Amino acid sequence: MGAVLTLICFGLVALGLLVAASSARIWYEDTRLSARLAARGMGATHEKRSLLRLPMMLDARGRDRSEIENRLRLAGFEGTGARHRFVWIRLGTTLAAILLLLLFSRLHWGSFLAKPLLLLIGGGLVFIGAKLVLTMLAHHRARQITAEFPFVLDVMLMILESGVSLEQCFRSIAGQDDGAAPQHYRLIALLVDDLDRGMSYELALERWATRVGVTGANELATLFRQGLYQGIQMTPALRDFIDEFTQRRVARAREAMGKIAVRMVVLMIVFFMPALFIVLGGPPITTLFDTMKGMRQ
């Protein structure tokens, strides 16, 4: 009977990992397909499909749902299908982790439910950890976009000062090599694709600001709309934005340096202080014990 239950648990573990891997693979393939269709000017007609629609009771709701959608968008994944696949991956990995803990409990303690608290803790950590991984991906992309903003705005400023229109500026940047600012070049290329499909400037710039997702993107979109519709001079405002994003980058670098200093202090306390105490306090303590031993004798 125990062997049968073990085989069943192995099968459920494999099923959970298969669901998670299949969702991740289809997510990757849909992302590649969307990029290829966008490059051919067909991105607006492509609707991302979902492998399995989530039941209402399993789907994220309320604040958790909005946080997941915002972080997916900031991480570069768009559409409702991205949320469904993320939830499937999170549920699949959580189920696989619980079943692996069941097998470990059976092999180590002789019973599947010998440590039920361990199952709850392990499953909960994996469930929460999936969202933390998504948050890390979103923050990494946000840091990349923020770091690339001064360079991209400098390029736009030089192009606009040469007398080129804003739309032609977008097209010039979209046609450049994506080595210096890959995130922004890709986003501006999607903006140009939206304009080529006949989308209005207002809606295309709104979609661009949503894709960028960092603080200041909506203000830049508003500035671009005013430049297109009202013909205002954008170069002074662009210089202000360049200074703002440069200051953000410097502040983030200083913050990272401060974190490194704190980590070095912790490492010194954990690894160097015990050795220092042993070196300084070892001889006196040894002498004291030898003296006490001689007095007893």
RAZI-V971836 format. One record per residue. N is the residue number from 1. RES is the residue in three letters. PSI is psi as a letter, one per 30 degrees, with the letter a starting at -180 (999 if undefined). OMEGA is omega in radians with two decimals (none if undefined). NEAR is the number of other ideal C-beta (glycine too) atoms within 12 Angstrom. Layout:
N | RES | PSI | OMEGA | NEAR
N | RES | PSI | OMEGA | NEAR
This chain:
1 | MET | e | 3.13 | 9
2 | GLY | e | 3.12 | 14
3 | ALA | e | 3.12 | 11
4 | VAL | e | 3.12 | 11
5 | LEU | e | 3.10 | 20
6 | THR | e | 3.10 | 22
7 | LEU | e | 3.11 | 16
8 | ILE | e | 3.13 | 19
9 | CYS | e | 3.07 | 29
10 | PHE | e | 3.12 | 21
11 | GLY | e | 3.11 | 17
12 | LEU | e | 3.07 | 24
13 | VAL | e | 3.12 | 27
14 | ALA | e | 3.12 | 21
15 | LEU | e | 3.12 | 19
16 | GLY | e | 3.10 | 30
17 | LEU | e | 3.12 | 24
18 | LEU | e | 3.11 | 21
19 | VAL | e | 3.14 | 28
20 | ALA | e | -3.14 | 30
21 | ALA | e | 3.14 | 21
22 | SER | e | 3.10 | 22
23 | SER | e | 3.12 | 32
24 | ALA | e | -3.14 | 26
25 | ARG | e | -3.13 | 18
26 | ILE | e | 3.06 | 26
27 | TRP | e | 3.14 | 33
28 | TYR | e | -3.13 | 18
29 | GLU | e | 3.11 | 19
30 | ASP | e | 3.11 | 28
31 | THR | e | 3.09 | 27
32 | ARG | e | 3.14 | 16
33 | LEU | e | 3.11 | 22
34 | SER | e | 3.13 | 30
35 | ALA | e | 3.12 | 24
36 | ARG | e | 3.12 | 16
37 | LEU | e | 3.09 | 21
38 | ALA | e | 3.11 | 29
39 | ALA | f | 3.11 | 19
40 | ARG | g | 3.14 | 17
41 | GLY | g | -3.10 | 20
42 | MET | g | -3.04 | 17
43 | GLY | e | -3.08 | 30
44 | ALA | f | -3.11 | 21
45 | THR | f | -3.09 | 13
46 | HIS | k | 3.11 | 24
47 | GLU | k | -3.13 | 16
48 | LYS | k | -3.13 | 27
49 | ARG | l | 3.11 | 19
50 | SER | k | -3.12 | 23
51 | LEU | e | 3.14 | 25
52 | LEU | k | 3.08 | 20
53 | ARG | k | -3.12 | 16
54 | LEU | k | 2.96 | 27
55 | PRO | l | -3.09 | 12
56 | MET | e | -3.10 | 10
57 | MET | f | -3.13 | 9
58 | LEU | f | -3.09 | 19
59 | ASP | l | 3.09 | 24
60 | ALA | k | -3.08 | 30
61 | ARG | l | 2.98 | 17
62 | GLY | b | -3.08 | 10
63 | ARG | e | 3.13 | 10
64 | ASP | e | 3.14 | 21
65 | ARG | e | 3.14 | 22
66 | SER | e | 3.11 | 14
67 | GLU | e | 3.13 | 21
68 | ILE | e | -3.14 | 33
69 | GLU | e | 3.13 | 30
70 | ASN | e | -3.13 | 25
71 | ARG | e | 3.05 | 31
72 | LEU | e | 3.12 | 39
73 | ARG | e | 3.14 | 30
74 | LEU | f | 3.11 | 33
75 | ALA | f | 3.10 | 32
76 | GLY | g | 3.12 | 30
77 | PHE | k | -3.05 | 33
78 | GLU | l | 3.05 | 30
79 | GLY | l | 3.12 | 26
80 | THR | f | 3.10 | 24
81 | GLY | e | 3.11 | 30
82 | ALA | e | 3.13 | 35
83 | ARG | e | 3.13 | 35
84 | HIS | e | -3.11 | 32
85 | ARG | e | 3.10 | 40
86 | PHE | e | 3.14 | 40
87 | VAL | e | 3.09 | 39
88 | TRP | e | 3.12 | 35
89 | ILE | e | -3.13 | 40
90 | ARG | e | 3.13 | 37
91 | LEU | e | -3.14 | 31
92 | GLY | e | 3.12 | 34
93 | THR | e | 3.09 | 33
94 | THR | e | 3.11 | 32
95 | LEU | e | 3.13 | 31
96 | ALA | e | 3.13 | 32
97 | ALA | e | 3.13 | 32
98 | ILE | e | -3.14 | 32
99 | LEU | e | 3.06 | 32
100 | LEU | e | 3.07 | 28
101 | LEU | e | 3.05 | 32
102 | LEU | e | 3.11 | 32
103 | LEU | e | 3.11 | 29
104 | PHE | e | 3.11 | 23
105 | SER | e | 3.13 | 25
106 | ARG | e | -3.10 | 27
107 | LEU | e | -3.04 | 19
108 | HIS | e | -3.08 | 15
109 | TRP | f | 3.06 | 16
110 | GLY | g | -3.14 | 13
111 | SER | k | -3.14 | 19
112 | PHE | e | -3.07 | 27
113 | LEU | h | 3.11 | 18
114 | ALA | e | -3.13 | 18
115 | LYS | i | -3.11 | 20
116 | PRO | e | 3.12 | 17
117 | LEU | e | 3.10 | 13
118 | LEU | e | 3.11 | 23
119 | LEU | e | 3.14 | 28
120 | LEU | e | -3.11 | 17
121 | ILE | e | -3.13 | 17
122 | GLY | e | 3.11 | 27
123 | GLY | e | 3.12 | 27
124 | GLY | e | 3.13 | 19
125 | LEU | e | 3.11 | 20
126 | VAL | e | -3.14 | 29
127 | PHE | e | 3.12 | 26
128 | ILE | e | -3.11 | 19
129 | GLY | e | 3.10 | 20
130 | ALA | e | 3.12 | 35
131 | LYS | e | 3.09 | 29
132 | LEU | e | 3.08 | 17
133 | VAL | e | 3.08 | 24
134 | LEU | e | 3.11 | 33
135 | THR | e | 3.11 | 22
136 | MET | e | 3.10 | 17
137 | LEU | e | 3.14 | 23
138 | ALA | e | 3.14 | 28
139 | HIS | e | 3.12 | 20
140 | HIS | e | 3.13 | 19
141 | ARG | e | 3.11 | 30
142 | ALA | e | 3.08 | 29
143 | ARG | e | 3.10 | 25
144 | GLN | e | -3.11 | 29
145 | ILE | e | 3.13 | 39
146 | THR | e | 3.13 | 35
147 | ALA | e | -3.12 | 27
148 | GLU | f | -3.04 | 32
149 | PHE | e | -3.12 | 37
150 | PRO | e | 3.14 | 29
151 | PHE | e | -3.11 | 27
152 | VAL | e | 3.13 | 38
153 | LEU | e | 3.04 | 36
154 | ASP | e | 3.11 | 25
155 | VAL | e | 3.11 | 29
156 | MET | e | -3.14 | 40
157 | LEU | e | 3.13 | 27
158 | MET | e | -3.13 | 20
159 | ILE | e | -3.13 | 28
160 | LEU | e | 3.12 | 30
161 | GLU | f | 3.09 | 17
162 | SER | f | 3.08 | 14
163 | GLY | g | -3.13 | 11
164 | VAL | k | 3.10 | 19
165 | SER | l | -3.09 | 19
166 | LEU | e | 3.14 | 37
167 | GLU | e | 3.11 | 25
168 | GLN | e | 3.06 | 19
169 | CYS | e | 3.09 | 32
170 | PHE | e | -3.11 | 36
171 | ARG | e | 3.11 | 22
172 | SER | e | 3.14 | 23
173 | ILE | e | -3.14 | 35
174 | ALA | f | -3.12 | 32
175 | GLY | f | -3.13 | 15
176 | GLN | l | 3.06 | 24
177 | ASP | k | -3.06 | 13
178 | ASP | g | -3.12 | 18
179 | GLY | e | -3.05 | 11
180 | ALA | e | -3.11 | 18
181 | ALA | i | -3.02 | 30
182 | PRO | e | -3.11 | 21
183 | GLN | e | -3.08 | 32
184 | HIS | e | 3.11 | 38
185 | TYR | e | 3.11 | 28
186 | ARG | e | -3.13 | 31
187 | LEU | e | 3.11 | 40
188 | ILE | e | 3.06 | 42
189 | ALA | e | 3.05 | 32
190 | LEU | e | 3.07 | 35
191 | LEU | e | 3.11 | 38
192 | VAL | e | 3.09 | 33
193 | ASP | e | 3.09 | 33
194 | ASP | e | 3.12 | 30
195 | LEU | e | 3.13 | 29
196 | ASP | f | 3.11 | 22
197 | ARG | g | 3.10 | 22
198 | GLY | g | 3.12 | 12
199 | MET | k | 3.14 | 21
200 | SER | l | 3.13 | 15
201 | TYR | e | -3.09 | 27
202 | GLU | e | -3.13 | 19
203 | LEU | e | -3.14 | 19
204 | ALA | e | 3.11 | 32
205 | LEU | e | 3.07 | 36
206 | GLU | e | 3.08 | 22
207 | ARG | e | 3.10 | 31
208 | TRP | e | 3.13 | 35
209 | ALA | e | 3.10 | 29
210 | THR | e | 3.12 | 26
211 | ARG | e | 3.13 | 35
212 | VAL | e | 2.96 | 37
213 | GLY | f | -3.10 | 32
214 | VAL | l | 3.14 | 34
215 | THR | k | -3.13 | 18
216 | GLY | f | -3.12 | 28
217 | ALA | e | 3.13 | 33
218 | ASN | e | 3.10 | 20
219 | GLU | e | 3.08 | 22
220 | LEU | e | 3.10 | 36
221 | ALA | e | 3.08 | 29
222 | THR | e | 3.10 | 24
223 | LEU | e | 3.13 | 30
224 | PHE | e | 3.10 | 37
225 | ARG | e | 3.11 | 25
226 | GLN | e | 3.11 | 20
227 | GLY | e | -3.14 | 27
228 | LEU | e | -3.03 | 24
229 | TYR | e | -3.03 | 15
230 | GLN | f | 3.09 | 14
231 | GLY | h | -3.14 | 11
232 | ILE | l | 3.10 | 18
233 | GLN | j | -3.03 | 16
234 | MET | f | -3.04 | 30
235 | THR | e | 3.10 | 24
236 | PRO | e | 3.13 | 16
237 | ALA | e | 3.10 | 24
238 | LEU | e | 3.08 | 33
239 | ARG | e | 3.09 | 22
240 | ASP | e | 3.11 | 20
241 | PHE | e | 3.11 | 32
242 | ILE | e | 3.11 | 27
243 | ASP | e | -3.13 | 20
244 | GLU | e | -3.13 | 23
245 | PHE | e | 3.06 | 34
246 | THR | e | 3.10 | 22
247 | GLN | e | 3.08 | 18
248 | ARG | e | -3.13 | 25
249 | ARG | e | 3.11 | 24
250 | VAL | e | 3.12 | 17
251 | ALA | e | 3.11 | 16
252 | ARG | e | 3.09 | 22
253 | ALA | e | 3.10 | 17
254 | ARG | e | 3.10 | 14
255 | GLU | e | 3.11 | 15
256 | ALA | e | 3.10 | 16
257 | MET | e | 3.10 | 14
258 | GLY | e | 3.10 | 14
259 | LYS | e | 3.12 | 14
260 | ILE | e | 3.12 | 14
261 | ALA | e | 3.12 | 14
262 | VAL | e | 3.13 | 14
263 | ARG | e | 3.12 | 15
264 | MET | e | 3.10 | 15
265 | VAL | e | 3.12 | 15
266 | VAL | e | 3.12 | 14
267 | LEU | e | 3.11 | 13
268 | MET | e | -3.14 | 15
269 | ILE | e | -3.05 | 15
270 | VAL | e | -2.98 | 13
271 | PHE | e | -3.04 | 14
272 | PHE | e | -3.08 | 16
273 | MET | e | 3.09 | 16
274 | PRO | e | 3.12 | 14
275 | ALA | e | 3.12 | 14
276 | LEU | e | 3.10 | 14
277 | PHE | e | 3.13 | 15
278 | ILE | e | -3.12 | 14
279 | VAL | e | -3.09 | 13
280 | LEU | e | -3.06 | 13
281 | GLY | f | -3.11 | 15
282 | GLY | e | -3.13 | 15
283 | PRO | e | 3.12 | 13
284 | PRO | e | -3.14 | 14
285 | ILE | e | 3.10 | 15
286 | THR | e | 3.10 | 13
287 | THR | e | 3.13 | 13
288 | LEU | e | 3.11 | 14
289 | PHE | e | 3.08 | 14
290 | ASP | e | 3.11 | 14
291 | THR | e | 3.11 | 13
292 | MET | e | 3.11 | 12
293 | LYS | e | 3.10 | 11
294 | GLY | e | 3.11 | 10
295 | MET | e | 3.10 | 9
296 | ARG | e | -3.14 | 8
297 | GLN | 999 | none | 7
